[in-house]
Amino acid sequence: MTQLSLVERTKQALVDENFLRGDPITGDRYYSKEFMEKEWEHLWTRTWHVGGTVAQLPEPGCVITAEIRSESIIMVRGDDMSIRAFYNVCQHRGNRMVQCEETKVKRLVCNYHSWCYGLSGDLLIAKDSEDFPQGSPVGKVNLKELRCETFGGLVWFNMDPNAKSLRDSLGIVADQLEAYEMDKMVRVMYLTGEVECNWKVIQDNFNEAYHVQSLHKELGTFIDDHYQNTAFEIFRNGHSRMLMKGALPAGNGKSKKVQAPLDAMMRAWELNPDDFEGRAGEVRVALQQQKRKLGEARGYSQYANLNDDQLTDYYHYTLFPNMSFTMAADSYQILRPMPHPTDPEKCLFDHWYFVRPAHGETKAATPLGEWPMEAAKHDVFKHGEKSLGWVADQDLSVAVAQQKGLHSRGYSDSYLANQESRVRRYHEVINDYIAGRI
């Protein structure tokens, strides 16, 4: 049997024509506590989530935690070098076991009554174990484990014991992402901001590019942001992909001049912007050729896996339910709105930025300028106190006002362009989870 190519399998994974049902996107979805609880029960507890990076767990005893609403999850590297995930709760009286984001231990010990668990989650020691009328808890009671897998240098967990494997859940997306060698990239930016809007306001934004020319005018100097030159792919499994051409001005554009930051990108690859005066549209191909020529010597082994377009273009994935991966040839970012623990009109917005170090490189170009080429510490703050990256700041500049507008009696449903089809599809998948159709 002939094995299908990645391109052919991608085509097979796409939704059928006329895939939208037309489910209305009503305002209450963004502020109703009842709807928030339905999402928690039927969606968040049944889907895969990223808890951290594999690089945070290099040795046995390394532990990281992740918060999702009221739940805290422990991920730990065991003595057998496997990575496991547990609910962060002692089985004795419900105390949180680990009360920091990252640590290293020999055993997992509850600080309340000193119950001691091994790195595999087994209870090893319970003080006064002979005093339990139902028998010693040792050998009977263990930390409650949940599904845990790794992919792309990331640690993922799922609270549903019957969920599909991570690989099956990602489907064709996993095959597409493997080419980037994500596990060899370093998370150089690790930010979380509390934002006064529902998490779906932000995820809706990442499901369309209709806003780009309004909010992100600066991108037009080096990204073709015209929708007619952008590919939108919607997969049957709830994920989607948008392909935007990079290293050339916007397609409405009128500018043939090489502008910043494209000129700096060219110089970084030993191209002279002056040689392309009046020919900015030719930079994309020239830069692809130059990256192909010089990339391997600089340490970018992943270039051999990428097609020419991937060397310059931006492949933007929205992964259901709440993650956006923007993939470039030697970097990528995760933008992720998380539900607030109690308030449907707030969310926690993560911005993680990963860079593939070139040989001898000590600085990384990030959305916040040059940062050290090293694993970043977590910085948590409220929206407006610090920058979350200039593009993210622009996205969030309208989020709070939109959250307010969704309360209006004057709003009943979104009136969407065809290029925004991913937004309605996204809400229809949420409805499918809540209704038990998935």
N, C-alpha and C positions, 0 to 999 in steps of 0.2 A: 504494500500500500504506500502510495506517495505521501510524504509528510508535507503538510501545507506550510507555506511561508508565513512569517509574522504578518505581512501585509494582508494575505488572504484570511488568516485567522482573525485579524482586526476587523475586516469587513464582515465576517460571519458574526462577530460579537455585537454589531451595531443594532439598534432598535429598528423595527420595521417602519415603513412609511405610515404616516398618520398615526403615530404612536400616542399622541396626547389624548386624554379623555376630556380635558377641559375643566378639571376640578377647580373651583374658585379658590383664590388665595385671600382669605378674609383676614381682617385686622386682629381678631381675637386670638389667632394662632400665635401672635407675637406678645400677648400680654395676659392671656388667661392662665391662671394657676391650674385649673382643671386640665387644660391642654398640656401644660408643662408636665403634669403627673402622668398623663397618657404617654407622652414621649419617653419619660423615664422608664415606665413599666414595659413598653412594647418596642422601644428603639434603642435607647442607650444601653440597656442591659442585655441586648442581643447582638450587638455589633462589635467589630474589632477596633481597638483604640491603641495609640502609641503611648507607652508609659515612660520611655526614655531611650537612651542610646546604648548599644552593646559596649561601647567604649567606656561607659560608666561602671561596667561590671567586669573588670579585667581578671580578677582573682577570686578564689573561693572566699566567701564571707562578705564580699562587696554587696551592698544593698542600696536600692533606690526606692522611692515611693512616688505614687501618682495619685492625685485627687480627682474624682469625678463626682460632682454634686456632694452628697454626704458620705460617699464611700472613699476609703483610702486603700490603695493596693500596694503590697510589698512585692518587689521583684528582687530575687537574690541569686547569686552565683553559688552553686552547691559545690561540695567537695569533689563530686564527679564531673565538675565543670559545666553541668547543664544549668540552664536558667529556668527558675520556677516562679510562679506568681501566687500570692496568697492574699486573702482578705486581711487587712491590717487590724486584727482583733484577737485578743487572747481568748481562748475557749473557756477560761475559768469564770471571769466576771465581766468580760467585754471591754477591758481596757485596751487602748491603742498600744500596739507593741513597739512600733518605731515612730518617733515623734519629730523626725527631721527628714529632709529630702534625700540625703545621701550619707552613708556611713559604711564602716567596715567592722565586722564582728566575728567572733569565733562561734557564737551561738546566739539565737534570738531569745532574749530574756525579758520577761514582763517586769517592769519596775514596781508593780503593785505588790504581788505576792511571790515574785521570783520564779514563776513557772518558766522552765527552760526548754526551748525547742531546738532541735538540730536544724541545719541549713536545708534539710529535706522536708521540714515542717513537722517532723515527728516529735511528740512530747518525750523528753528525756528525763526530766526531773520535776516532780511536784512536791513541794515541801509538805512534810507530815502526810505522806501518801497513804499511810496505814489508817488515817483518821476519816476516810471517806466511806460511809456506809454502803455505797453502791460499788465499792472496790476501788483500788488505785486507778487514777486516770491515766497513768503511764501505760502506754501500749494500747490505749483505747481512744484517747482524745488527741487529735492532731490539728494543726492549723488548717483552715479550710482552703483548699487549693482551687484555682481557676485556670482556665485555658491560657497558655502562654506560648508564643512562638516568636521567632526572629525573622526579619526580612529587611534587606537594604541597610544593615547596620543599626536597625531600630528594634526595640523590644515592644511587642504587641501583647495585649491581653483581651480576653473576652469573658464576660460573666455568664454567658449561656453555655452550659455543658454540651448542648446538642447542636451548637453552631457549626457551620461548615468550617473546614480548615482555613487558615489565613490565605493560603495559596488559592484555594477554590473561591474564596470570597473576593479576592482581588481579580482573579480571572486573567484576562488578556493584559490588564494593567501591569501585573507582576512580570510578565514576559517583556513588556515594553521597557519597564524601569530597570531591568537587570543590566542593560547595556551601559548604564551610567556609572556602575561600580560605586554605588552610594556608600558602601561599607568602608571605603577608603577616604571618605571626606570627614572633615572636622567641623563640629558645631561651634562656630566662633561667635555666634550671637544667640542669646537665650533670654528672651524677654517675655513678660506677661503683664498686660495692662487690664485693669478692670474698667469696662465700658458700660455706659448707661443705655444699653439697647439689648434686645433679645438676640440670642446667638444666630438666629436665622436671618436677621437683617444683614449681618456680615457675610454669611455663606451665600445668600442670594446675590450679593455684589460680586462674589468670585465665580458665580455661575453665568456671568455675562460680561461682555466687553463694550456694551453700548455706552457705558459711562466714561470710557477711557479718554476720548477726545475732550470731554468736559472737565474731568477732574485731573487728568494726568497729561496735560498738554506737552510737558517736557519729554515724555516718552516718544513723541512723534519725530524727534531728531535722530533716533536710532532704532525704532521699531515701527514696522508698517502696521498701524492700528486700524486700518480701514476694514470693515467687516467683510467686504467682498473679496478681500485678499486673505482672509482668515478662515481656517478650517475648524468646524465644530463637529465633534464626534460624541454621540451619546450611546452608551453601552447598555445592554439589557440588564446588567447586574446592578444598576444604580449609579455607577461611576461615569465620568465623562472626561473628555479631553479637548482642549483648544490649542491650535497651532498658529503661532504668530511669527511672521518673518522678522528677523533681526538684522542688524548691521546695514540698514538702509533707512532713508526717511519714510515718513508715512505716505500711503498711496494716494491721498488726496492732494499730496504735496507738490507742492509747488516748488519746494526748495530742492535744488540740485547741488547745493553747497554742503560740504562735509562740516558738520557742527559738533560741538561738545555734547555728549562725551564720546561720540563715535571717533573723533580724531585721536583721543587718548587710547582707545581700544586698538586702533590701527598701529600707533607707535609701539604699543606693547608687543605687537607681532611683527615689528620691523617693516611696517608699511608707512610711506610718507603721504600724509593727507593732501599735500600740495600737488601730488601727482594725479589726484582724482578731482581736481578743480572742475566743477561743472559736470562731473560724472559720478555723483554720490550713489546713484543706483547701481554702479558696478562694484561698489565696495564689498557687498555681501559675498559674491563669488570669489573675489580676490582674497578676502579674509579666510574663507573656507580653505582655499588652496594653501595659504600660508600656515594655517593651523595644521593641516594635513602634513605639511613639509616639516614643521618645527616641533610639533606637539610631543612626539614620542621622546625626543631628546630632553624635553623639559620635564618629563615624568608623567605625562598624561596618557597612560596606557589605555584608558577608556576610549580614546579617539578611534582606536581600531575597531571598536564595536559600534560606533555611531556612523550614521550616514552623513553626507555633506550638509544637509539642511540642519541636522542636530548640532553641528559645530557652531552655528551662528544664531539659530532660531530658539524661541522659547516655547516649550511644550508644557502647557498648564493643565494639570490634572485636578479635578474636584472629586475627591474620594468620599463616598457616602459613609457616615452622615455629615462630617464636619471638618474635613481636612482638605487643604489645597496645597499641592506640590507644584512649584514652578521650577522646571528643570532646564538648566543651561549646560553647556558642554563641560564646564569645570566647577560648577557650583549649583546649589539648589536651595530653595527656601520652603519651609512649612509655615503656612498661615492657618491658624486653627482657633475658631471661637468655641469655647466650652460653656456649658450651661452653668449659670450661677447656682450656688447651693440652695437658695430659697426664693429668689426674686426673678420672675420671668422677664422683667424689664431691665435686667443687667446680664452681663456675661463676662467671662475671662478670656482675653484674646492673646494667644501665644504667637510669637514670631521667632522662629528658629532659622538661622542661616548657616549653611554648610558650605565649605570650600575644600576643593582638592588641592593640597599643597604642591606647588611646583618645586623642583630641586632648588634647595637653598633659600626658599621663600620664608620670610619671618613675619610679613605683614599680609593681611587679607583685606581685599576691597569688599566692603559691606554696604548695605543701605544706609548706614550711619557713618560712612567714611572708613578710613583705615583702622583696623583693629588687629591686635596680636594674633598670629597664626597658632592659636592654642584653644583648648576646650574652655568655653566661657562659663562663668558663674551665672546663676539664675538671678535676674533682676526683676522684681515685682513692684508695681506701682499703679496708681490710678491714671486713667486716660487724661492727658493734658499736663501731667506733672513732668513727663519726659517724652521724648520722641520714640515711636515704635517703628521708625523707618519712614522716609519722606513719602513714599507711595502709600503705605499703610495709613499714615497720618491724613493724607488726602481722602482716602476711602472713609475713614472714621469721621471726617469733618461733616459728613451728611447723615451719619448713622443715627445720631441722637435726635435730630430733627425728624427723620423718617419714623423713628419709634413713636414720637409724639403724634405725627400725622396719622399713623395707623389706628389711633383711637377715634378718629373723626367719623361722624355719621356720614360725612361726604365721601368716605372711601368704602367700597364694597368688594372690589376685586382689582387685580392688576390688568392693565391693557398693554399686552406685550407684543413687541416686534418678533419676527421670526428668529432673529439672532439671539433672542432671550428665551427660546424654547426650553433651554436647560433649567431655567428657573421654575417653570410650571411642572416640568418632569420631576424635578427635585421634590416639590411638595406632594406630587402624586405618589412618589415612592414612600414618603413619610406616611401618607394616608394608608398605603398598602400595609406598612408595618403595624400601624395602630389597629387596622381592621382585621389583621391576622391573615392577610393574603400572601404575606411573605413569612 
